[in-house]
Amino acid sequence: MVPANAENRYEVTRADLPLSCPMPGMELWNSHPKVYLPIVDDGGESTCAYCGARYVLQD
């Protein structure tokens, strides 16, 4: 498992959509509430308002 909010930038693919922060597979014991983030097309980016994690769509 990946610790939630351990990195500032995460690369995601279409298989990870719909995109949420924290993502499934992250340890949640010390994280914020789950929020869904909008992300568009290849190279799209989204930033979590809670923790500032940046998600970049790589396809």
N, C-alpha and C positions, 0 to 999 in steps of 0.2 A: 504494500500500500504506500502511496505517496502522501506525505503530510500535507494537509490543506494549507494554502497560503505560504508555501515554502519557497516559491519562486515568484518573480515579478512578471515573467513572460512564459506562456504555455503555447505550444503549437498544437492545434487541433485539426481534425479532418471531418469530412461530412458524416462519418460514422459516429462522431461524438455529438451530433445534433439531435434534439435540441440542446443547445449549450446552456449549462448551468454552472454557477460557482457557489460552493465548491462542486467539483465534478464527481461523478460516481467513482469509487475506488480511492477516494481521499479519506484520510482519517478525519473525523469530524468533531472530536471531543473538545477542541478549542477554537472552532471556527465560527463563522457568522451564519445567520439563517440562509437557506438555499434560495438563490434568486436565478431567474432565467435571463439570459443576455441575448440581445439581437446581434446577428453577425451576417454579413452579406458576401456573396460571391468569393472567388479566389482572391486571396490577399486581404480579405476583409479582416477588420479588427474590432474588438469590443473590450471595454474596461469595466471591471466590477466596481460599483460605487462603494461597497463596503470595505474591500481590502486593497483596491488598486491593481489587482492582478490583470495583466493584459493578455488577451487570447487572440491568436493570429490563426486564421484559417489557411491551411496548407493542403491544396488538392491538386 
